[in-house]
Protein backbone atom coordinates (compact mmCIF):
# COMPACT_ATOMS: atom_id res chain seq x y z
CA UNK A 1 0.00 0.00 0.00
CA UNK A 2 2.96 2.29 -0.51
CA UNK A 3 3.19 3.68 3.01
CA UNK A 4 -0.45 4.63 3.42
CA UNK A 5 -2.44 2.69 5.99
CA UNK A 6 -5.90 3.69 4.77
CA UNK A 7 -6.37 4.15 1.05
CA UNK A 8 -9.89 2.76 0.62
CA UNK A 9 -13.02 2.74 2.80
CA UNK A 10 -12.57 -0.99 3.45
CA UNK A 11 -9.04 -0.25 4.72
CA UNK A 12 -10.54 2.15 7.28
CA UNK A 13 -12.90 -0.59 8.46
CA UNK A 14 -10.06 -3.09 8.55
CA UNK A 15 -8.08 -0.80 10.87
CA UNK A 16 -11.14 -0.63 13.17
CA UNK A 17 -11.21 -4.42 13.75
CA UNK A 18 -11.09 -5.18 17.44
CA UNK A 19 -12.32 -1.66 18.31
CA UNK A 20 -15.75 -0.33 19.25
CA UNK A 21 -17.67 1.19 16.37
CA UNK A 22 -20.98 2.99 16.05
CA UNK A 23 -23.30 1.82 13.28
CA UNK A 24 -26.28 3.99 12.29
CA UNK A 25 -29.03 2.09 10.52
CA UNK A 26 -31.62 3.27 7.99
CA UNK A 27 -34.32 2.49 10.57
CA UNK A 28 -32.91 5.17 12.88
CA UNK A 29 -31.37 2.70 15.33
CA UNK A 30 -27.77 2.86 16.47
CA UNK A 31 -25.79 -0.27 17.23
CA UNK A 32 -22.48 -0.05 19.07
CA UNK A 33 -20.10 -2.98 19.36
CA UNK A 34 -16.65 -4.40 18.79
CA UNK A 35 -15.99 -5.01 15.09
CA UNK A 36 -14.81 -8.58 14.58
CA UNK A 37 -15.15 -8.98 10.80
CA UNK A 38 -16.80 -7.62 7.66
CA UNK A 39 -17.14 -8.49 3.99
CA UNK A 40 -17.24 -6.60 0.69
CA UNK A 41 -21.00 -6.05 1.11
CA UNK A 42 -20.28 -4.25 4.43
CA UNK A 43 -22.03 -6.94 6.45
CA UNK A 44 -20.56 -6.34 9.91
CA UNK A 45 -20.00 -8.90 12.65
CA UNK A 46 -20.09 -7.15 16.03
CA UNK A 47 -19.55 -8.58 19.50
CA UNK A 48 -20.45 -7.07 22.87
CA UNK A 49 -23.03 -5.05 20.97
CA UNK A 50 -25.88 -2.93 22.21
CA UNK A 51 -28.81 -1.21 20.55
CA UNK A 52 -29.46 2.45 21.34
CA UNK A 53 -32.96 3.72 20.72
CA UNK A 54 -34.84 6.65 22.27
CA UNK A 55 -32.29 6.94 25.08
CA UNK A 56 -32.62 3.24 25.98
CA UNK A 57 -29.74 0.77 25.72
CA UNK A 58 -30.43 -2.92 25.07
CA UNK A 59 -27.58 -5.42 25.19
CA UNK A 60 -27.52 -7.69 22.14
CA UNK A 61 -24.25 -9.64 22.36
CA UNK A 62 -22.94 -10.97 19.03
CA UNK A 63 -24.80 -9.71 15.95
CA UNK A 64 -24.46 -9.59 12.19
CA UNK A 65 -25.56 -6.25 10.73
CA UNK A 66 -26.51 -6.53 7.08
CA UNK A 67 -24.64 -4.01 4.97
CA UNK A 68 -27.62 -2.71 3.01
CA UNK A 69 -29.20 -1.48 6.28
CA UNK A 70 -26.22 0.71 7.22
CA UNK A 71 -26.11 4.47 6.78
CA UNK A 72 -22.88 5.10 8.69
CA UNK A 73 -20.18 3.10 10.46
CA UNK A 74 -17.58 4.94 12.50
CA UNK A 75 -14.99 4.17 15.18
CA UNK A 76 -16.36 5.30 18.53
Jmol script that loads the backbone (N, CA, C; Angstrom):
load data "model"
ATOM      1  N   UNK A   1       0.817  -1.201   0.000  1.00  0.00           N
ATOM      2  CA  UNK A   1       0.000   0.000   0.000  1.00  0.00           C
ATOM      3  C   UNK A   1       0.854   1.257   0.000  1.00  0.00           C
ATOM      4  N   UNK A   2       2.069   1.149  -0.299  1.00  0.00           N
ATOM      5  CA  UNK A   2       2.958   2.286  -0.513  1.00  0.00           C
ATOM      6  C   UNK A   2       2.955   3.294   0.631  1.00  0.00           C
ATOM      7  N   UNK A   3       3.021   2.790   1.881  1.00  0.00           N
ATOM      8  CA  UNK A   3       3.187   3.681   3.012  1.00  0.00           C
ATOM      9  C   UNK A   3       1.905   4.262   3.587  1.00  0.00           C
ATOM     10  N   UNK A   4       0.803   4.102   2.899  1.00  0.00           N
ATOM     11  CA  UNK A   4      -0.451   4.633   3.416  1.00  0.00           C
ATOM     12  C   UNK A   4      -1.205   3.493   4.093  1.00  0.00           C
ATOM     13  N   UNK A   5      -1.735   3.751   5.281  1.00  0.00           N
ATOM     14  CA  UNK A   5      -2.438   2.692   5.992  1.00  0.00           C
ATOM     15  C   UNK A   5      -3.897   2.601   5.588  1.00  0.00           C
ATOM     16  N   UNK A   6      -4.488   3.700   5.155  1.00  0.00           N
ATOM     17  CA  UNK A   6      -5.902   3.687   4.774  1.00  0.00           C
ATOM     18  C   UNK A   6      -6.073   4.376   3.427  1.00  0.00           C
ATOM     19  N   UNK A   7      -6.209   3.573   2.378  1.00  0.00           N
ATOM     20  CA  UNK A   7      -6.365   4.155   1.052  1.00  0.00           C
ATOM     21  C   UNK A   7      -7.768   3.956   0.489  1.00  0.00           C
ATOM     22  N   UNK A   8      -8.532   3.031   1.076  1.00  0.00           N
ATOM     23  CA  UNK A   8      -9.889   2.758   0.623  1.00  0.00           C
ATOM     24  C   UNK A   8     -10.802   2.678   1.838  1.00  0.00           C
ATOM     25  N   UNK A   9     -12.107   2.859   1.656  1.00  0.00           N
ATOM     26  CA  UNK A   9     -13.021   2.738   2.802  1.00  0.00           C
ATOM     27  C   UNK A   9     -12.900   1.398   3.532  1.00  0.00           C
ATOM     28  N   UNK A  10     -12.705   0.309   2.791  1.00  0.00           N
ATOM     29  CA  UNK A  10     -12.571  -0.991   3.447  1.00  0.00           C
ATOM     30  C   UNK A  10     -11.304  -1.059   4.290  1.00  0.00           C
ATOM     31  N   UNK A  11     -10.261  -0.312   3.906  1.00  0.00           N
ATOM     32  CA  UNK A  11      -9.043  -0.253   4.718  1.00  0.00           C
ATOM     33  C   UNK A  11      -9.330   0.427   6.053  1.00  0.00           C
ATOM     34  N   UNK A  12     -10.169   1.461   6.039  1.00  0.00           N
ATOM     35  CA  UNK A  12     -10.538   2.152   7.279  1.00  0.00           C
ATOM     36  C   UNK A  12     -11.288   1.192   8.203  1.00  0.00           C
ATOM     37  N   UNK A  13     -12.195   0.395   7.655  1.00  0.00           N
ATOM     38  CA  UNK A  13     -12.902  -0.589   8.464  1.00  0.00           C
ATOM     39  C   UNK A  13     -11.938  -1.654   8.979  1.00  0.00           C
ATOM     40  N   UNK A  14     -11.012  -2.073   8.141  1.00  0.00           N
ATOM     41  CA  UNK A  14     -10.057  -3.090   8.554  1.00  0.00           C
ATOM     42  C   UNK A  14      -9.232  -2.608   9.745  1.00  0.00           C
ATOM     43  N   UNK A  15      -8.859  -1.336   9.751  1.00  0.00           N
ATOM     44  CA  UNK A  15      -8.075  -0.799  10.867  1.00  0.00           C
ATOM     45  C   UNK A  15      -8.917  -0.655  12.133  1.00  0.00           C
ATOM     46  N   UNK A  16     -10.246  -0.725  12.006  1.00  0.00           N
ATOM     47  CA  UNK A  16     -11.140  -0.626  13.167  1.00  0.00           C
ATOM     48  C   UNK A  16     -11.452  -1.992  13.776  1.00  0.00           C
ATOM     49  N   UNK A  17     -10.962  -3.082  13.190  1.00  0.00           N
ATOM     50  CA  UNK A  17     -11.210  -4.421  13.747  1.00  0.00           C
ATOM     51  C   UNK A  17     -10.678  -4.481  15.169  1.00  0.00           C
ATOM     52  N   UNK A  18     -11.482  -5.059  16.046  1.00  0.00           N
ATOM     53  CA  UNK A  18     -11.095  -5.175  17.444  1.00  0.00           C
ATOM     54  C   UNK A  18     -11.420  -3.943  18.271  1.00  0.00           C
ATOM     55  N   UNK A  19     -11.968  -2.908  17.617  1.00  0.00           N
ATOM     56  CA  UNK A  19     -12.316  -1.661  18.305  1.00  0.00           C
ATOM     57  C   UNK A  19     -13.833  -1.477  18.291  1.00  0.00           C
ATOM     58  N   UNK A  20     -14.320  -0.633  19.204  1.00  0.00           N
ATOM     59  CA  UNK A  20     -15.749  -0.331  19.254  1.00  0.00           C
ATOM     60  C   UNK A  20     -16.099   0.623  18.119  1.00  0.00           C
ATOM     61  N   UNK A  21     -17.182   0.316  17.427  1.00  0.00           N
ATOM     62  CA  UNK A  21     -17.671   1.191  16.369  1.00  0.00           C
ATOM     63  C   UNK A  21     -19.144   1.491  16.605  1.00  0.00           C
ATOM     64  N   UNK A  22     -19.579   2.600  16.028  1.00  0.00           N
ATOM     65  CA  UNK A  22     -20.983   2.993  16.050  1.00  0.00           C
ATOM     66  C   UNK A  22     -21.532   2.754  14.648  1.00  0.00           C
ATOM     67  N   UNK A  23     -22.667   2.086  14.562  1.00  0.00           N
ATOM     68  CA  UNK A  23     -23.305   1.819  13.282  1.00  0.00           C
ATOM     69  C   UNK A  23     -24.701   2.440  13.315  1.00  0.00           C
ATOM     70  N   UNK A  24     -24.950   3.391  12.429  1.00  0.00           N
ATOM     71  CA  UNK A  24     -26.281   3.994  12.294  1.00  0.00           C
ATOM     72  C   UNK A  24     -27.013   3.269  11.179  1.00  0.00           C
ATOM     73  N   UNK A  25     -28.242   2.846  11.486  1.00  0.00           N
ATOM     74  CA  UNK A  25     -29.027   2.087  10.518  1.00  0.00           C
ATOM     75  C   UNK A  25     -30.097   2.957   9.870  1.00  0.00           C
ATOM     76  N   UNK A  26     -30.565   2.539   8.715  1.00  0.00           N
ATOM     77  CA  UNK A  26     -31.615   3.269   7.994  1.00  0.00           C
ATOM     78  C   UNK A  26     -32.884   3.401   8.819  1.00  0.00           C
ATOM     79  N   UNK A  27     -33.125   2.469   9.732  1.00  0.00           N
ATOM     80  CA  UNK A  27     -34.324   2.490  10.566  1.00  0.00           C
ATOM     81  C   UNK A  27     -34.260   3.551  11.661  1.00  0.00           C
ATOM     82  N   UNK A  28     -33.082   4.173  11.834  1.00  0.00           N
ATOM     83  CA  UNK A  28     -32.912   5.174  12.882  1.00  0.00           C
ATOM     84  C   UNK A  28     -32.236   4.628  14.129  1.00  0.00           C
ATOM     85  N   UNK A  29     -32.044   3.317  14.187  1.00  0.00           N
ATOM     86  CA  UNK A  29     -31.368   2.702  15.334  1.00  0.00           C
ATOM     87  C   UNK A  29     -29.866   2.925  15.246  1.00  0.00           C
ATOM     88  N   UNK A  30     -29.223   2.882  16.404  1.00  0.00           N
ATOM     89  CA  UNK A  30     -27.770   2.856  16.469  1.00  0.00           C
ATOM     90  C   UNK A  30     -27.365   1.567  17.161  1.00  0.00           C
ATOM     91  N   UNK A  31     -26.359   0.914  16.607  1.00  0.00           N
ATOM     92  CA  UNK A  31     -25.794  -0.271  17.226  1.00  0.00           C
ATOM     93  C   UNK A  31     -24.327   0.025  17.476  1.00  0.00           C
ATOM     94  N   UNK A  32     -23.876  -0.262  18.699  1.00  0.00           N
ATOM     95  CA  UNK A  32     -22.480  -0.051  19.072  1.00  0.00           C
ATOM     96  C   UNK A  32     -21.916  -1.400  19.475  1.00  0.00           C
ATOM     97  N   UNK A  33     -20.718  -1.715  18.985  1.00  0.00           N
ATOM     98  CA  UNK A  33     -20.101  -2.982  19.359  1.00  0.00           C
ATOM     99  C   UNK A  33     -18.679  -3.063  18.863  1.00  0.00           C
ATOM    100  N   UNK A  34     -18.027  -4.159  19.205  1.00  0.00           N
ATOM    101  CA  UNK A  34     -16.648  -4.399  18.794  1.00  0.00           C
ATOM    102  C   UNK A  34     -16.673  -5.083  17.436  1.00  0.00           C
ATOM    103  N   UNK A  35     -16.029  -4.464  16.450  1.00  0.00           N
ATOM    104  CA  UNK A  35     -15.992  -5.010  15.095  1.00  0.00           C
ATOM    105  C   UNK A  35     -15.059  -6.207  15.044  1.00  0.00           C
ATOM    106  N   UNK A  36     -15.609  -7.358  14.687  1.00  0.00           N
ATOM    107  CA  UNK A  36     -14.811  -8.576  14.575  1.00  0.00           C
ATOM    108  C   UNK A  36     -14.447  -8.878  13.129  1.00  0.00           C
ATOM    109  N   UNK A  37     -15.393  -8.665  12.213  1.00  0.00           N
ATOM    110  CA  UNK A  37     -15.153  -8.982  10.803  1.00  0.00           C
ATOM    111  C   UNK A  37     -16.175  -8.257   9.939  1.00  0.00           C
ATOM    112  N   UNK A  38     -15.884  -8.204   8.634  1.00  0.00           N
ATOM    113  CA  UNK A  38     -16.802  -7.623   7.656  1.00  0.00           C
ATOM    114  C   UNK A  38     -16.479  -8.220   6.297  1.00  0.00           C
ATOM    115  N   UNK A  39     -17.387  -8.011   5.343  1.00  0.00           N
ATOM    116  CA  UNK A  39     -17.140  -8.492   3.987  1.00  0.00           C
ATOM    117  C   UNK A  39     -17.307  -7.348   2.987  1.00  0.00           C
ATOM    118  N   UNK A  40     -17.183  -7.661   1.707  1.00  0.00           N
ATOM    119  CA  UNK A  40     -17.237  -6.603   0.690  1.00  0.00           C
ATOM    120  C   UNK A  40     -18.615  -5.964   0.566  1.00  0.00           C
ATOM    121  N   UNK A  41     -19.640  -6.606   1.127  1.00  0.00           N
ATOM    122  CA  UNK A  41     -20.997  -6.047   1.113  1.00  0.00           C
ATOM    123  C   UNK A  41     -21.257  -5.186   2.344  1.00  0.00           C
ATOM    124  N   UNK A  42     -20.217  -5.006   3.172  1.00  0.00           N
ATOM    125  CA  UNK A  42     -20.281  -4.253   4.433  1.00  0.00           C
ATOM    126  C   UNK A  42     -21.194  -4.896   5.464  1.00  0.00           C
ATOM    127  N   UNK A  43     -21.403  -6.213   5.358  1.00  0.00           N
ATOM    128  CA  UNK A  43     -22.034  -6.941   6.446  1.00  0.00           C
ATOM    129  C   UNK A  43     -21.026  -6.921   7.591  1.00  0.00           C
ATOM    130  N   UNK A  44     -21.463  -6.503   8.776  1.00  0.00           N
ATOM    131  CA  UNK A  44     -20.557  -6.345   9.907  1.00  0.00           C
ATOM    132  C   UNK A  44     -20.877  -7.346  10.998  1.00  0.00           C
ATOM    133  N   UNK A  45     -19.854  -8.018  11.503  1.00  0.00           N
ATOM    134  CA  UNK A  45     -20.002  -8.898  12.648  1.00  0.00           C
ATOM    135  C   UNK A  45     -19.512  -8.130  13.854  1.00  0.00           C
ATOM    136  N   UNK A  46     -20.412  -7.889  14.817  1.00  0.00           N
ATOM    137  CA  UNK A  46     -20.089  -7.153  16.032  1.00  0.00           C
ATOM    138  C   UNK A  46     -20.279  -8.053  17.241  1.00  0.00           C
ATOM    139  N   UNK A  47     -19.395  -7.900  18.217  1.00  0.00           N
ATOM    140  CA  UNK A  47     -19.553  -8.583  19.496  1.00  0.00           C
ATOM    141  C   UNK A  47     -19.701  -7.540  20.583  1.00  0.00           C
ATOM    142  N   UNK A  48     -20.217  -7.979  21.734  1.00  0.00           N
ATOM    143  CA  UNK A  48     -20.449  -7.073  22.872  1.00  0.00           C
ATOM    144  C   UNK A  48     -21.289  -5.876  22.422  1.00  0.00           C
ATOM    145  N   UNK A  49     -22.260  -6.142  21.566  1.00  0.00           N
ATOM    146  CA  UNK A  49     -23.028  -5.046  20.967  1.00  0.00           C
ATOM    147  C   UNK A  49     -24.225  -4.654  21.816  1.00  0.00           C
ATOM    148  N   UNK A  50     -24.676  -3.444  21.565  1.00  0.00           N
ATOM    149  CA  UNK A  50     -25.878  -2.932  22.207  1.00  0.00           C
ATOM    150  C   UNK A  50     -26.615  -2.028  21.239  1.00  0.00           C
ATOM    151  N   UNK A  51     -27.938  -2.037  21.382  1.00  0.00           N
ATOM    152  CA  UNK A  51     -28.812  -1.209  20.551  1.00  0.00           C
ATOM    153  C   UNK A  51     -29.157   0.036  21.349  1.00  0.00           C
ATOM    154  N   UNK A  52     -29.085   1.183  20.703  1.00  0.00           N
ATOM    155  CA  UNK A  52     -29.458   2.447  21.341  1.00  0.00           C
ATOM    156  C   UNK A  52     -30.644   3.035  20.592  1.00  0.00           C
ATOM    157  N   UNK A  53     -31.741   3.214  21.339  1.00  0.00           N
ATOM    158  CA  UNK A  53     -32.962   3.720  20.718  1.00  0.00           C
ATOM    159  C   UNK A  53     -33.743   4.532  21.742  1.00  0.00           C
ATOM    160  N   UNK A  54     -34.058   5.763  21.405  1.00  0.00           N
ATOM    161  CA  UNK A  54     -34.844   6.648  22.269  1.00  0.00           C
ATOM    162  C   UNK A  54     -34.268   6.738  23.684  1.00  0.00           C
ATOM    163  N   UNK A  55     -32.936   6.810  23.781  1.00  0.00           N
ATOM    164  CA  UNK A  55     -32.294   6.937  25.085  1.00  0.00           C
ATOM    165  C   UNK A  55     -32.182   5.637  25.866  1.00  0.00           C
ATOM    166  N   UNK A  56     -32.693   4.544  25.317  1.00  0.00           N
ATOM    167  CA  UNK A  56     -32.619   3.241  25.981  1.00  0.00           C
ATOM    168  C   UNK A  56     -31.514   2.406  25.352  1.00  0.00           C
ATOM    169  N   UNK A  57     -30.806   1.655  26.192  1.00  0.00           N
ATOM    170  CA  UNK A  57     -29.742   0.768  25.720  1.00  0.00           C
ATOM    171  C   UNK A  57     -30.159  -0.670  25.993  1.00  0.00           C
ATOM    172  N   UNK A  58     -30.099  -1.499  24.949  1.00  0.00           N
ATOM    173  CA  UNK A  58     -30.430  -2.918  25.066  1.00  0.00           C
ATOM    174  C   UNK A  58     -29.212  -3.722  24.639  1.00  0.00           C
ATOM    175  N   UNK A  59     -28.730  -4.577  25.529  1.00  0.00           N
ATOM    176  CA  UNK A  59     -27.579  -5.421  25.195  1.00  0.00           C
ATOM    177  C   UNK A  59     -28.007  -6.510  24.220  1.00  0.00           C
ATOM    178  N   UNK A  60     -27.197  -6.703  23.168  1.00  0.00           N
ATOM    179  CA  UNK A  60     -27.516  -7.687  22.139  1.00  0.00           C
ATOM    180  C   UNK A  60     -26.518  -8.839  22.085  1.00  0.00           C
ATOM    181  N   UNK A  61     -25.280  -8.611  22.478  1.00  0.00           N
ATOM    182  CA  UNK A  61     -24.249  -9.641  22.361  1.00  0.00           C
ATOM    183  C   UNK A  61     -23.664  -9.646  20.958  1.00  0.00           C
ATOM    184  N   UNK A  62     -23.495 -10.841  20.379  1.00  0.00           N
ATOM    185  CA  UNK A  62     -22.939 -10.973  19.028  1.00  0.00           C
ATOM    186  C   UNK A  62     -24.051 -10.798  18.001  1.00  0.00           C
ATOM    187  N   UNK A  63     -23.811  -9.941  17.008  1.00  0.00           N
ATOM    188  CA  UNK A  63     -24.799  -9.710  15.955  1.00  0.00           C
ATOM    189  C   UNK A  63     -24.114  -9.585  14.599  1.00  0.00           C
ATOM    190  N   UNK A  64     -24.887  -9.843  13.560  1.00  0.00           N
ATOM    191  CA  UNK A  64     -24.461  -9.588  12.192  1.00  0.00           C
ATOM    192  C   UNK A  64     -25.374  -8.499  11.648  1.00  0.00           C
ATOM    193  N   UNK A  65     -24.783  -7.368  11.285  1.00  0.00           N
ATOM    194  CA  UNK A  65     -25.557  -6.254  10.730  1.00  0.00           C
ATOM    195  C   UNK A  65     -25.415  -6.316   9.215  1.00  0.00           C
ATOM    196  N   UNK A  66     -26.529  -6.430   8.545  1.00  0.00           N
ATOM    197  CA  UNK A  66     -26.514  -6.534   7.081  1.00  0.00           C
ATOM    198  C   UNK A  66     -26.132  -5.189   6.460  1.00  0.00           C
ATOM    199  N   UNK A  67     -25.198  -5.218   5.546  1.00  0.00           N
ATOM    200  CA  UNK A  67     -24.637  -4.010   4.966  1.00  0.00           C
ATOM    201  C   UNK A  67     -25.622  -3.076   4.314  1.00  0.00           C
ATOM    202  N   UNK A  68     -26.684  -3.602   3.692  1.00  0.00           N
ATOM    203  CA  UNK A  68     -27.625  -2.707   3.008  1.00  0.00           C
ATOM    204  C   UNK A  68     -28.539  -1.972   3.964  1.00  0.00           C
ATOM    205  N   UNK A  69     -28.427  -2.214   5.269  1.00  0.00           N
ATOM    206  CA  UNK A  69     -29.199  -1.476   6.276  1.00  0.00           C
ATOM    207  C   UNK A  69     -28.394  -0.351   6.912  1.00  0.00           C
ATOM    208  N   UNK A  70     -27.125  -0.228   6.545  1.00  0.00           N
ATOM    209  CA  UNK A  70     -26.218   0.709   7.218  1.00  0.00           C
ATOM    210  C   UNK A  70     -26.173   2.054   6.497  1.00  0.00           C
ATOM    211  N   UNK A  71     -26.332   3.125   7.290  1.00  0.00           N
ATOM    212  CA  UNK A  71     -26.113   4.473   6.777  1.00  0.00           C
ATOM    213  C   UNK A  71     -24.699   4.934   7.041  1.00  0.00           C
ATOM    214  N   UNK A  72     -24.160   4.582   8.231  1.00  0.00           N
ATOM    215  CA  UNK A  72     -22.881   5.098   8.686  1.00  0.00           C
ATOM    216  C   UNK A  72     -22.232   4.101   9.640  1.00  0.00           C
ATOM    217  N   UNK A  73     -20.945   3.887   9.501  1.00  0.00           N
ATOM    218  CA  UNK A  73     -20.181   3.096  10.460  1.00  0.00           C
ATOM    219  C   UNK A  73     -18.923   3.877  10.786  1.00  0.00           C
ATOM    220  N   UNK A  74     -18.690   4.095  12.085  1.00  0.00           N
ATOM    221  CA  UNK A  74     -17.581   4.937  12.501  1.00  0.00           C
ATOM    222  C   UNK A  74     -16.944   4.413  13.783  1.00  0.00           C
ATOM    223  N   UNK A  75     -15.613   4.502  13.895  1.00  0.00           N
ATOM    224  CA  UNK A  75     -14.991   4.171  15.183  1.00  0.00           C
ATOM    225  C   UNK A  75     -15.554   5.091  16.260  1.00  0.00           C
ATOM    226  N   UNK A  76     -15.741   4.535  17.460  1.00  0.00           N
ATOM    227  CA  UNK A  76     -16.362   5.303  18.529  1.00  0.00           C
ATOM    228  C   UNK A  76     -15.430   6.346  19.091  1.00  0.00           C
TER     229      UNK A  76
END
end "model"
wireframe off; spacefill off
backbone 0.3
color backbone group
